[in-house]
């Protein structure tokens, strides 16, 4: 019987949806599934990672994979802050697609290759890093741990990862750069006022940032239902860290907005941005310039034609729109269209070393990881971030051995096929 008309299959898909939702704690999802389904029909736990739902790890060393850090983060972090981080938008179709997308691709491992030593190093815009794993920009990290971006920077330093700092950072680029001990990249929300964007970029460049990644996928509002549902359960007084007296007053609590004239500012993102913005930006900064949020090959070609130094294939971790398309699905056509003219980074949904290796095989220069290190930050601070990044490096190394690639340049498209 076709699964389209199979009640058991339909129920199974519904429970898989519940199990994948950030709203459902692992224990709650498992309990519901056990109530409604026999064990032979349990939802696949690999969608979010196998773990003991009834046991929270007590130290980062106990984490077997990055998923082990998430329930500890959920326990430690206030509900509104956790909900903000975990949210997709609307039906969260894209949030699920970012994980499910990796299942559409299979490895074709090569054998009898000497992989006793593996070189994971990559060149990203002229700088050599020992790993293709990049620390993606996430704002307001003091919402998850008192040391925020500084703790993340110290963890990035331990593994020598490239770190990208968010416009919505809790801590200024000067202090974060000092903690990282090496230059950062800066992620830019352009706002509706050029003068504000210019001030951000000039400050980032003065702090030593090497590149600016301009977010181009936040052109409108967003309906973060997970946040909306978790916020009422947060009993704290929000005025402790948010100034609700006005839009501008609230912005002034953020590091990048301090000392900047934000009169007339109505949006932190820009809904009227065109390719002309990049021409103006090129005349303003000596930093490398990337567009972050590209999902269509046509836009990737336009970015290369416009002289950008790179792009980041991203759907904002499913936080900007609910198209239902994963970045790993979008990546192959973009790589094919760009034809090596500019580097291509990718983010959204990466949780495993196997995810990283698939993207590298398809032609990505590097992979940016977000929520997993925030789980580590919320769970154990700097040590948790270090563990999350360490686990991803270990898995990436092992997967390169498994597919028969002793270096990143030997990860080629022929090693992956669409299922």
N, C-alpha and C positions, 0 to 999 in steps of 0.2 A: 504494500500500500504506500502511495506517495506520502511523504512526511507532511505535505500541505494539508492533508485530510486526516492526519494521525493525531488524535487528541493527546496521546502520551508525548509525542514529539513536540507538539505545541506547548505543552506544559513544561517540558524540559527546557525549551528555548526561553520561556518566560522566567524560569528559575535561574537560568544562566544570566539573564539580564539583571535580575535582582542581585545575584552574587557579585556581578561586576560593578554594581553601583557603589560610589563612594559613601552613599548614605548607609549602606549595610555593613556593619562590622562583620568580620569573618565568622565569629561565633553565631551571630544572629542569622546570617545567611545559611550557615550549615544546619542550624537547628530547624529553620523553616524547611529546608530541602529534605531533611531526615523525616520531618513530619508528613510531607506530602508525597515523597517519592521513596520507593525501595532503594537500597544501597546500590543495586545494579544500574540504577538510572540517575545517580547523583550527578549534578553539574560538574564539568571539568574544572578542577581546582587550578590547573595550570594557567588559566586565563589571568590570574593575579598572583600565582605562585603558591606552591605547597608550603604549608606551615601548620604548626599546632595551634589551632584556634583557641584552645583553652590554656595556653601558656604564653606569657609575655616574657621576653628575654630580659635579663637583669643587667647585661653589659653588652657593649657593641661587639665584643669578641664572640659572643654566642650567636650572632647573626649568621645564618647559613646562606641567605640571599637577601637582597635589598627589601623584599617584602616583609621580612621579620621585623624591620624597623618601623613599619607603618603603624601597627596597632599600638606601639609604645608612644609614638608621636601623637596618635589620636588621644591616648590617655593623658599625656602631659600638656597638650596645647589647648587653650580655651576653644570651645565649640565654634564660635564665630570665626576665629582665625583659622582653625582647621577647615571649616566649611569653605572659606574663601580660597584656600589652597587647593582643596579637593574638587571644587566645582568645575563642571563643564558648563554648558548653557542649554536651555530648553530641554529637549528629551535626552541630552547627553549621548546622542548617537555617535558623534565624532569621538567622544571620550572612549567609548567602547571600540570604535573602529581603529583607533590608534594602536590598541593591543591586538585586536583580531587580525589586523592587516598583516602582521608578521606570519600568521598561519597560512597565508596565501602563497608563501614562498618557501621553497625547499632547497637544501644544500645538495650539491653534487660533489662530494669529497673526492680529492685525488689521493692516491696511495703511493707508497714507496718513495716518499719525499722525506729528506732529513729535516725534521722539525725539532731536533734536540735543543736548538736555540731559536728563539723567535724575537724578531725586531718589530716592536709595535710603533716605533717612532714615525711621526709624520711632520711634513713641512706645512705650516699654515701661514700664508702671507709672509713668507720669508723668515719665519722663526721655527726652529726645530723643537718639537715637544716629544717626550718619550712615550706618549700615549695619544690615541685619536679621540679620547674622551674629554669633552669640554664642559666646564661648569656653566650651565645656562643662566641667563639673567632672571632672577626672581626678586621682586620688590618686598620691602617691609620685613626683612628677615628677623628683626627683633620681635616680631609677632610670634616667632616660634622658639626663640632662645634669646636670653639677655645680651649675648655677645653678637648675635646676628651675623652680618656680612663679614665681620672681622674673624669670627670663628670659622666661617666658610673659607675665607682667604688663607688662614693658617693651614687648614686641611688641604686646600688646593696646592699650597706650597710643599706640603709633605709628599705629595705625589707628582709635583711639578706639572699641574694641569693649567691650561689656559682658562682664565676666569673672565666672564662677561658680567659687568655690573649694571644693574637696572637703574633707569631714571628714578624709579620709586624706592631707591635704596634708603635704608634707615641711617646709614653712615656715609659720609662723604668719600669721594674717590681718593683723596689724599691719604686718609687713614687706612682705607682698605688696601691701597697699593703698598703702603708701608708693611702691612701685615702679610701681604702676598709675597713681598720681596722681589717682585718682577712686574713689568707693565701689564695692565689689564686691557680689555676691550670695554667699550661703553655702549650700552643699548639706549637708543633715543626714542622717547615719545615726543613727537614734534610740537604738540599743543596747537592751539588755533592762533598763536601769536609768534611770529618769526623771531622777535627779539628775545623771547624766553628760550626758544630752541638754541639760538646762537649763544646765549649765555651758558647754557648747559655744555654745549660742544667746546666752547673755549675753556671752560673750567676743566673738562675731561682731558683736553689736550695738554693744558698746563700741568695737570697731575701726572702726565706721562703715558696716557692711554695711547695705544697703537692704532686702534680702529674704532669706528663708530658704526654700529649696526642699527639702522633706522627701521623701526617697526612700521610696517605698511598694512597690517591686517586688523587694525583696531579703528575702523572708520565709523562705527556706530555704537549704539548701546548694546547691552547684553543682559539676558535674563538668567541669572545664576540661581537656579532653584534650590540646589543643595545648600548654598549659603543661606538663602531665605528660610529654609526649613530648620537649619541648625542655629541660626542667630537667636531665635526666641529662647532657646535653652541656655544661653549664655547670660548668667545673672550679674556679671560685672558691670560697673559704671563705665560706659564707653568714653566718657569725657576724660578718663585717666590717660588715654593716649590719642584721642581724636578731639580736635576742636571743631564742634558742630555749629559754632556761631555763624560761620559763612564758608562758602567754598574756598575763598582765598585764605581764610584763617586756618582751615584744615590743611591746605597745601603747605603753609609755612612751617608746619610741624615736620615736614620731610626735608632731608638734608640738602637736596639739590635746589630746592626752591628758596632757601634762606638767602637773603641778600639780593634777591632778584626782583625786579619790578613786575609783579603779576597782576597789576590793575588791568582790567579788561579781559583777563583770561577767563574763559568759560568752559574749556575742555582740556583735559590732560593729553588727549589724543587729537589727531587732526582728521576731519572728515572731508576736507577739500584739497588734500595733498595730490599732486600730480608729479610727473617726471621732472617738471621744472624745479621742484624743491631740491633735487639732487644737484642740479646745475648751480644753484645758489649755495648749497652746502659745500660743493667742491671749491668755490671761491672763498670759503670761510676757513677751512681747516686743511692741515697737511696730513691728517690721519687718513688711513685707508677707509673706504666707505663701502658698506654692504647694505643690501635690502633684506630685511627679515620678515618673512611671512609670505613668501612666494609659493604658489601651489599649481600654477598653470605654466606650461612650457612657453607660451607666448610671452608672458611677463618675464620669464627668465632670459629669453632672447633680447627683449627690450632693455633689461638691466645690463646685459653685456654690451649692447649697442650704445647705451648711455655712458659707457666707460666706468661702470662700477667695478670695484675690486673683488667682489664676491657676492654670493647670495646665501641666505639661510632658508631652506625649504622648511616651512613651519606652519602649523595651524594654531599656534599659541597654546599648545597643550590642550586643544579643544576648548579654549576659553574665549575665542573671538567670533566664531560662527559655528553653526551646526550643519555643515554641508554633508557630513557622513563619510568624508573621504580622508583616509589616513595619509600621512606624509610618506610612508614607505610605498604606498600605491602610486603617489605622485612622482616619486624620485626618478624612476627609470626614464620616463618621457622627458623630464627636465634635463637629465644628464645627456640624453641623446641629442636634444635640441641645442644645448650649449656647446657641445663638441669640444670641451676642454678649454674654452676661451677664458673662463674664470673659475676659481674654486667654488665648490658647492658644499656647504655644511647642511645638516639636517637635524631636526629635533622633533619632539612630541611622541610620547608613548614608549620611549626606550627604557627597558628595565633589565635586560639581560645582555651578556656578552654576545650571545648569538644574534640578538637584534642589531648590535653594533656591527658585527662582521657582515651581516646581510647587506647593510647600507654601504659598507666599504666595498664589498664586491660589486655593488651596483654602480659605484663611481663616486660616492661621497668622499670628500676630503677628510672630514671629521664629523663626529656626532656630539651634539649638545644634550646633556642630561639635566633634568630639573627636579621633579618631585622626589625621586629617590634620595637625593642628598638632603632635601628638606625634611624628609622622614627621619634621616639620621640626625639632622640638626635639632629637630624637635624632640627626638628621643634621648640623645646623649650629648648634644652640643658638638664641639669640634671633633671629639672622638667618634661620634656617630657619622659625621660627614666623611671623615677619613675612612671609616669602615665601609660606607656605601661605595666610595670611589675605589677602594681596594678590592672589594668584591667584583665590581664591574671590570677592573683590570685583570683580575685572576680569570674570570670567565672568558674575557676576550682573548687572552693569551691561550687558554685551553682550546677555545673554538678554532683559533687559527691553526693550532696543531692538528685538530681533528679534521679540518678540511684540506690540510696539506699545503699551508702557506707559511713559509718561514719569515716573510716580511709583508708589510701592507701592500707593497706594489705587486705582490703575487696573488692578491685577492682580486680576482677578475670576474666579469659578468658570467662567464661560463660555469662558475661555481655555484650559481643560484638559478633556479628555474621557477616559473610560476606553477603552483600546484594545479 
